[in-house]
């Protein structure tokens, strides 16, 4: 009889231990599930932030193209005044023309590069409107053409 009581007590302790272990496993599983959801949310957010960085990098590239075009335009216009009476007029015209044509290329390339779309997911950062890009760079292209004509006029 003592053995039966001892066996019964051992089974009760084992049952409590199993229940305790089961409870710990259930809590661990719930925590793991919550952790997996957080990781998924975190990965989605990192992807969105990467899309934002892509938009901002494209804007920096656009600014670099416009800056290079403006520098080439100023250099082309300044070539006439700077090189006057130093080199022949045809060389002044050729140098200025090359620089001004390069500035026009930069203005066109800036719009072309900026018009590339960012692939999904959609970024939170708004893009510069295409109409504004075309209007500003179109105006700069017209200024470049006017400067090109002005280089060759006396």
KOLTIVEX-397762 format. One record per residue (C-alpha): residue number from 1; residue in one letter; z, x, y. Coordinates in steps of 0.02 Angstrom, whole numbers, plus 50000, padded with zeros to 5 digits. Layout:
@num:NUM | residu:A | zz:Z | xx:X | yy:Y
...
***
This chain:
@num:1 | residu:X | zz:50000 | xx:50000 | yy:50000
@num:2 | residu:X | zz:50039 | xx:50144 | yy:50116
@num:3 | residu:X | zz:49869 | xx:50213 | yy:50083
@num:4 | residu:X | zz:49788 | xx:50048 | yy:50130
@num:5 | residu:X | zz:49885 | xx:50043 | yy:50294
@num:6 | residu:X | zz:49837 | xx:50223 | yy:50329
@num:7 | residu:X | zz:49654 | xx:50183 | yy:50289
@num:8 | residu:X | zz:49661 | xx:50028 | yy:50399
@num:9 | residu:X | zz:49735 | xx:50129 | yy:50542
@num:10 | residu:X | zz:49601 | xx:50263 | yy:50521
@num:11 | residu:X | zz:49464 | xx:50131 | yy:50525
@num:12 | residu:X | zz:49538 | xx:50054 | yy:50683
@num:13 | residu:X | zz:49544 | xx:50224 | yy:50769
@num:14 | residu:X | zz:49368 | xx:50262 | yy:50711
@num:15 | residu:X | zz:49309 | xx:50092 | yy:50774
@num:16 | residu:X | zz:49389 | xx:50123 | yy:50944
@num:17 | residu:X | zz:49309 | xx:50295 | yy:50951
@num:18 | residu:X | zz:49141 | xx:50220 | yy:50907
@num:19 | residu:X | zz:49161 | xx:50086 | yy:51041
@num:20 | residu:X | zz:49210 | xx:50218 | yy:51168
@num:21 | residu:X | zz:49060 | xx:50325 | yy:51120
@num:22 | residu:X | zz:48945 | xx:50173 | yy:51129
@num:23 | residu:X | zz:49011 | xx:50131 | yy:51303
@num:24 | residu:X | zz:48983 | xx:50310 | yy:51360
@num:25 | residu:X | zz:48806 | xx:50308 | yy:51290
@num:26 | residu:X | zz:48768 | xx:50143 | yy:51377
@num:27 | residu:X | zz:48833 | xx:50211 | yy:51543
@num:28 | residu:X | zz:48733 | xx:50371 | yy:51520
@num:29 | residu:X | zz:48575 | xx:50272 | yy:51482
@num:30 | residu:X | zz:48600 | xx:50165 | yy:51638
@num:31 | residu:X | zz:48625 | xx:50321 | yy:51743
@num:32 | residu:X | zz:48470 | xx:50401 | yy:51667
@num:33 | residu:X | zz:48367 | xx:50245 | yy:51704
@num:34 | residu:X | zz:48428 | xx:50244 | yy:51885
@num:35 | residu:X | zz:48391 | xx:50430 | yy:51900
@num:36 | residu:X | zz:48214 | xx:50404 | yy:51835
@num:37 | residu:X | zz:48184 | xx:50267 | yy:51966
@num:38 | residu:X | zz:48245 | xx:50385 | yy:52103
@num:39 | residu:X | zz:48128 | xx:50522 | yy:52042
@num:40 | residu:X | zz:47981 | xx:50401 | yy:52043
@num:41 | residu:X | zz:48025 | xx:50344 | yy:52220
@num:42 | residu:X | zz:48045 | xx:50526 | yy:52273
@num:43 | residu:X | zz:47876 | xx:50573 | yy:52199
@num:44 | residu:X | zz:47792 | xx:50427 | yy:52287
@num:45 | residu:X | zz:47871 | xx:50479 | yy:52452
@num:46 | residu:X | zz:47816 | xx:50660 | yy:52428
@num:47 | residu:X | zz:47640 | xx:50598 | yy:52398
@num:48 | residu:X | zz:47644 | xx:50495 | yy:52558
@num:49 | residu:X | zz:47710 | xx:50643 | yy:52656
@num:50 | residu:X | zz:47573 | xx:50753 | yy:52584
@num:51 | residu:X | zz:47444 | xx:50626 | yy:52647
@num:52 | residu:X | zz:47525 | xx:50634 | yy:52820
@num:53 | residu:X | zz:47515 | xx:50824 | yy:52818
@num:54 | residu:X | zz:47331 | xx:50812 | yy:52772
@num:55 | residu:X | zz:47296 | xx:50700 | yy:52922
@num:56 | residu:X | zz:47390 | xx:50818 | yy:53039
@num:57 | residu:X | zz:47298 | xx:50969 | yy:52968
@num:58 | residu:X | zz:47132 | xx:50881 | yy:52999
@num:59 | residu:X | zz:47183 | xx:50851 | yy:53180
@num:60 | residu:X | zz:47228 | xx:51035 | yy:53202
@num:61 | residu:X | zz:47058 | xx:51081 | yy:53131
@num:62 | residu:X | zz:46974 | xx:50960 | yy:53252
@num:63 | residu:X | zz:47069 | xx:51038 | yy:53397
@num:64 | residu:X | zz:47015 | xx:51212 | yy:53341
@num:65 | residu:X | zz:46832 | xx:51161 | yy:53338
@num:66 | residu:X | zz:46843 | xx:51084 | yy:53512
@num:67 | residu:X | zz:46939 | xx:51234 | yy:53579
@num:68 | residu:X | zz:46807 | xx:51352 | yy:53509
@num:69 | residu:X | zz:46668 | xx:51245 | yy:53583
@num:70 | residu:X | zz:46748 | xx:51243 | yy:53755
@num:71 | residu:X | zz:46772 | xx:51432 | yy:53750
@num:72 | residu:X | zz:46590 | xx:51457 | yy:53700
@num:73 | residu:X | zz:46533 | xx:51337 | yy:53838
@num:74 | residu:X | zz:46635 | xx:51429 | yy:53970
@num:75 | residu:X | zz:46571 | xx:51596 | yy:53906
@num:76 | residu:X | zz:46391 | xx:51535 | yy:53911
@num:77 | residu:X | zz:46409 | xx:51473 | yy:54089
@num:78 | residu:X | zz:46503 | xx:51629 | yy:54143
@num:79 | residu:X | zz:46372 | xx:51743 | yy:54065
@num:80 | residu:X | zz:46253 | xx:51707 | yy:54207
@num:81 | residu:X | zz:46376 | xx:51754 | yy:54343
@num:82 | residu:X | zz:46450 | xx:51901 | yy:54249
@num:83 | residu:X | zz:46288 | xx:51982 | yy:54190
@num:84 | residu:X | zz:46186 | xx:51952 | yy:54348
@num:85 | residu:X | zz:46106 | xx:52113 | yy:54412
@num:86 | residu:X | zz:46170 | xx:52207 | yy:54258
@num:87 | residu:X | zz:46044 | xx:52154 | yy:54125
@num:88 | residu:X | zz:45873 | xx:52071 | yy:54137
@num:89 | residu:X | zz:45868 | xx:51884 | yy:54174
@num:90 | residu:X | zz:45790 | xx:51841 | yy:54007
@num:91 | residu:X | zz:45938 | xx:51922 | yy:53917
@num:92 | residu:X | zz:46061 | xx:51826 | yy:54027
@num:93 | residu:X | zz:45970 | xx:51665 | yy:53983
@num:94 | residu:X | zz:45965 | xx:51707 | yy:53798
@num:95 | residu:X | zz:46149 | xx:51754 | yy:53790
@num:96 | residu:X | zz:46202 | xx:51600 | yy:53887
@num:97 | residu:X | zz:46089 | xx:51489 | yy:53782
@num:98 | residu:X | zz:46158 | xx:51552 | yy:53618
@num:99 | residu:X | zz:46337 | xx:51527 | yy:53675
@num:100 | residu:X | zz:46302 | xx:51353 | yy:53743
@num:101 | residu:X | zz:46206 | xx:51301 | yy:53587
@num:102 | residu:X | zz:46352 | xx:51362 | yy:53484
@num:103 | residu:X | zz:46469 | xx:51256 | yy:53590
@num:104 | residu:X | zz:46362 | xx:51104 | yy:53553
@num:105 | residu:X | zz:46369 | xx:51144 | yy:53368
@num:106 | residu:X | zz:46559 | xx:51156 | yy:53378
@num:107 | residu:X | zz:46573 | xx:50985 | yy:53462
@num:108 | residu:X | zz:46464 | xx:50905 | yy:53328
@num:109 | residu:X | zz:46555 | xx:50994 | yy:53186
@num:110 | residu:X | zz:46723 | xx:50938 | yy:53256
@num:111 | residu:X | zz:46676 | xx:50754 | yy:53242
@num:112 | residu:X | zz:46593 | xx:50777 | yy:53073
@num:113 | residu:X | zz:46749 | xx:50862 | yy:53001
@num:114 | residu:X | zz:46868 | xx:50734 | yy:53075
@num:115 | residu:X | zz:46769 | xx:50586 | yy:53007
@num:116 | residu:X | zz:46808 | xx:50634 | yy:52826
@num:117 | residu:X | zz:46924 | xx:50503 | yy:52753
@num:118 | residu:X | zz:47091 | xx:50543 | yy:52672
@num:119 | residu:X | zz:47099 | xx:50483 | yy:52493
@num:120 | residu:X | zz:47235 | xx:50359 | yy:52441
@num:121 | residu:X | zz:47380 | xx:50345 | yy:52459
@num:122 | residu:X | zz:47361 | xx:50293 | yy:52639
@num:123 | residu:X | zz:47458 | xx:50404 | yy:52759
@num:124 | residu:X | zz:47588 | xx:50335 | yy:52879
@num:125 | residu:X | zz:47516 | xx:50440 | yy:53020
@num:126 | residu:X | zz:47377 | xx:50351 | yy:53116
@num:127 | residu:X | zz:47210 | xx:50440 | yy:53133
@num:128 | residu:X | zz:47120 | xx:50468 | yy:53298
@num:129 | residu:X | zz:46998 | xx:50322 | yy:53321
@num:130 | residu:X | zz:46820 | xx:50371 | yy:53277
@num:131 | residu:X | zz:46748 | xx:50290 | yy:53434
@num:132 | residu:X | zz:46859 | xx:50399 | yy:53543
@num:133 | residu:X | zz:46807 | xx:50556 | yy:53449
@num:134 | residu:X | zz:46623 | xx:50515 | yy:53466
@num:135 | residu:X | zz:46639 | xx:50470 | yy:53651
@num:136 | residu:X | zz:46733 | xx:50629 | yy:53700
@num:137 | residu:X | zz:46628 | xx:50748 | yy:53597
@num:138 | residu:X | zz:46468 | xx:50658 | yy:53649
@num:139 | residu:X | zz:46516 | xx:50688 | yy:53831
@num:140 | residu:X | zz:46552 | xx:50872 | yy:53793
@num:141 | residu:X | zz:46383 | xx:50886 | yy:53707
@num:142 | residu:X | zz:46297 | xx:50814 | yy:53862
@num:143 | residu:X | zz:46391 | xx:50941 | yy:53970
@num:144 | residu:X | zz:46330 | xx:51078 | yy:53853
@num:145 | residu:X | zz:46150 | xx:51020 | yy:53870
@num:146 | residu:X | zz:46167 | xx:51013 | yy:54060
@num:147 | residu:X | zz:46238 | xx:51189 | yy:54060
@num:148 | residu:X | zz:46094 | xx:51247 | yy:53951
@num:149 | residu:X | zz:45970 | xx:51179 | yy:54076
@num:150 | residu:X | zz:46070 | xx:51254 | yy:54219
@num:151 | residu:X | zz:46066 | xx:51427 | yy:54140
@num:152 | residu:X | zz:45876 | xx:51432 | yy:54152
@num:153 | residu:X | zz:45860 | xx:51361 | yy:54327
@num:154 | residu:X | zz:45865 | xx:51485 | yy:54471
***
